[in-house]
Amino acid sequence: MDQDHIRLSVAAVLQVFDPQSPQARAMFRLGLESSVIFAIIFAMVAGAVVYALMRYRWHEGEPDPRQVAGNTTIEIVWTAIPCAIVVALFALTARTMSVSDPPAAPAPDLLVIGHQWWWEARYPKSGVVAANEIHIPVGRAMSIEFDSADVLHEFWVPRLARKIAAVPGHPNHIWIEADAPGTYLGVCSEFCGTEHAWMHFLIIAETPAKFAEWESSQLLPASKPAGLEARKGLALFEQTSCVSCHAVNGTVAGARVGPDLTHFASRRELGAGIVENTPDNLRRWLKDPQQVKPGAKMPDFKFSGEQIGQLVAYFETLK
Amino acid sequence: MSELAAILTRAGLSNPEQREHWTMKWISTMDHKRIGILYLSTALVFFVIGGIEALLIRLQLAVPNNRLLQPDEYNVVFTMHGTTMIFLVAMPALFGLANYILPLQIGARDMAFPRLNAFSFWLVPFGGLLLHFSFLAGGAPGVGWFAYAPLSETPYSSQLGVDYWALALLVLGIGSVGTSINLIATVLTQRAPNMTLRRLPLFSWMIFVNSFLVLMALPVLNAALVMLLIDRLLGAHFFLPSSGGSAIMWQHIFWAFGHPEVYIVAIPAFGILSEVIPVFARKPIFGYEFVAGSTVAIAFLSLLVWAHHMFTVGLGHTVDLFFVASSMLIAIPTGVKVLAWSATLVGGRIRLDTPMLFCTAALLQFLLAGLTGVSLASAALDWQTKNSYYLVAHFHFVFVGLIVFAILGALHYWFPKMSGRLLSERLGKWTFWLMTAGFNMTFVIQHFLGLAGMPRRIFTYADLPGWAWMNMVSTIGAFLMAAAALLFVWNLVTSLLNGERAGDNPWRAWTLEWATTSPPPPGNFRSLPPIRSRRPLWDDANPDRPDPMVGTKWRAEVHVPEKNETAVAAFIVSESAFFAVLILAYLFYNAVPEAGVGAHSLNLAKTGAFTLCLLLSSITIWRSEVSLDRGNQRAMRLWLAATLVLGGIFLTGQGLEYGTLFEDGASLNGNLFATAFFTLTGFHGLHVCAGLIALAIVLGLARSADFKRHPPPALKAVALYWHFVDAVWVVVFSTVYFLPHLR
């Protein structure tokens, strides 16, 4: 997944403790501040309880102790102290919310749509349509609008941004940004049915120049394949029911049910994170998607070995 | 079978000399103690089922990329685990304890309504069977215990599992409301003389407050379930965004029930801690009034915090901040409780017997759960931690760390009272330490899994740094807990057979349940000690230093309300909550007029006339009551008949209105107006029908000689209900018919 970022440190494991954007850093800071408060409260109360348990143990033959039924002053004091703590935490929370989640932009840079079980990313300003791998330029906050094609989903990149639900019929917005180039893992965190576990996505942060390059390459239609196998693959793709769900720019395929495949071969992962995107894994997928990702919406088309070879050859040309 | 009968005989639970077969005695029982034990046993059975599901979850997650369970199997397992543990374990266990202990603590002979009590109990196994029958009916539900729409709607969950789930929860919800009405009526009408509300032991006090919370929260769930079922079975679309419905509305309604539900199972646990900790510290609770009052505050606040479950849904910062504030406020009364329990320990003479061990562990674990709870109430932290294993860890610290530990404490504490025998302390301590080690091993690490980015409800996970070993630790912990549970069951069985005799009061406790034999005889008490404080048995044992008297007079003049009217009043509270949801839903779905039939299609004048009939019927039934009070039974019957006729005219009018709408092409599965309109007025109509049936029964009974000699209080109770049905209609009429004309 996040191979280039693995360091054997706390930050490598606990993603929330490794914020890589101003929005995530604000939440992390609030987390530290409140953890300190919670730790002090826990230590004091738990300490008092443990101390009392050790200090005031009953010993054989001892009579019942003095019967103290309460003390109003103490009660009022320890009602007031939590009040003050709550007010402080509320203020800290309100401050953080405005940093981590500023008001939405009038026109979003990105439209992210949750599907069972993959993510579609559209760049309305350029027209790029991507799936599961979302490229962003470093150092620029991108405004994302969320929608869902079916049920609820939830977009969570712990290192970069707040969680937000993709709700059908209820557009939501967040800002996403990354300090440094890198690949950041995201997951769907709202249960959305059978394959909720495999609804990963990657945020790929690049320098503005590389991002622009990526964006323009994504706008190119698929080139006609050169090899014979690949050409047979294209013909097969256009003749079978592949085209009733998928789109490849420059062919007859224009459906928006499944992921856009125009630049399929440039993606790192297959099946929303379940396997790496290699020709071998693609072969397994085409043989029977249900074996790789049980419950996925793509059925087993019972392709012959020869047909699979042709299709793989074609898809590998879709850089 | 005969061996089991012998065991029960030896354990004192059945008497072979009585002619009735022992199974019949248990099935037909109306004794609150037996019903309490039935509740607890049912909870134990489902605890084993839910526990096996928990182990399946942990086995599946023990290693990355596991394929032990298919994804849909896993989804069913965690859905059933959550539903079972909340509705079939926690609720029945707490109702069982309340059933057994509360009447004893207040010095009552039984619950106010023993038949209703038995009925409410039997709904639990029935609901449980209905839920589990889904396995045979083509697929158990796999949508999570809060069944978020639209995943729970037919297009995405076409099998019957969700229907069985919703029906089972409706059945269980009705049972819970029934029990709560009963508990309220019991506390208000069955207390021993001089047991004023201010002298109530804290466990009973908290059950009493909690019952009101059940009355207000469960009907909200029932309304949500009814709407979901109308969507699924009748083709409506309350929660289907693709046809104009709202996915967010389901969340609002569900959590308006769901968050109070957390407190519904937590407040009895608070009650247990407030009962056990003082007894084993040998001191009264520190600040009874604050502990009791903070319960009321928690119950009230818990109704206002639901949207903290929805911080990621996108309700906007203003709404979020309101719920941040209200949710954090709950920390204050909760903190007061934690500090009160802690302060009770200070200066005590603490005995760490098993009940106390469980309760002190519950106290410390709940302290942590409360603090992580505050972090989840902070929207900005929730944006990271929500729906992750941090949240899973948090609520298991509440449900297991507090509630299961408190229930185990309570069972060790009250088992001697229920069975007459002590549980083995040696096995009890082993259970405690295994459970505590297992529980903390399972769930402490899950906080960190959440911070590592692991979302909840995933059937498997990639081998990301740290995830595998943390999950493995958690799984091993779960098996330690299972071992502890087995040990506990072993202890129950062996102690029931061979445990040491407990005597009346093995813990030298102070509340009335310890003032009778163990187990108590039918009717509970031979005689009661004087009640002038909150600890009658302390006063009895320490005449030299009794507790200060509570209240100004020892012999309290208490007005005891009539129990049938009390029950109907409580029922009306729950019905109001139900109709409030339907009315709010109607307003929500009609905020923007749509094409087709709408409020403009309704005939204001005609329905206005029929409404007048219904209002008149409130007057006629009042006249009927007055006639009865004056002893004029003939006039009473005539006024009652007039009420029936007026109610019938109203229903006919509704029928005519429906007919016109159907001719206009309206139908329940048409537009949102029609869906909301027919649901709201239809349920009101059903209530009118129920009222008419009740009135007809009273009218029929009124002809009997028995009634003529001693008129029962039934008429007053039914009249109260009838006024309520009329009042609901006034609100419905104003909202549905009148309001559009003001725009």
Interface residues (C-beta under 8 A of the other chain):
Chain A: M1 D2 I6 L8 A12 V13 L14 Q15 V16 F17 A24 A26 M27 L30 G31 S34 S35 F38 I41 F42 V45 A46 A48 V49 A52 L53 Y56 R57 W58 H59 E62 P63 D64 P65 R66 Q67 V68 A69 G70 N71 T72 I74 E75 W78 T79 P82 C83 I85 V86 L89 F90 L92 T93 A94 T96 M97 S98 S100 D101 Q116 F146 D150 V151 L152 E154 W156 P158 R162 K163 I164 A165 V167 P168 G169 H170 N172 H173 L185 V187 C188 S189 E190 F191 C192 G193 T194 E195 H196 A197 H200 G273 P294 G295
Chain B: Q70 P71 D72 N75 G142 V143 G144 Y148 P150 L151 Y156 P241 S242 S246 A247 I248 A281 R282 K283 P284 I285 F286 G287 Y288 E289 F290 T312 V313 G314 H317 D320 L321 V324 A325 M328 L329 A331 I332 G335 V336 V338 L339 A340 S342 A343 L345 V346 G347 G348 R349 I350 R351 L352 T360 L363 L364 L367 L368 L371 T372 V374 S375 S378 A379 A380 L381 W383 Q384 T385 K386 N387 S388 F448 G450 L451 A452 G453 P455 R456 R457 I458 F459 T460 Y461 A462 L464 P465 G466 W538 N542 R545 D547 P548
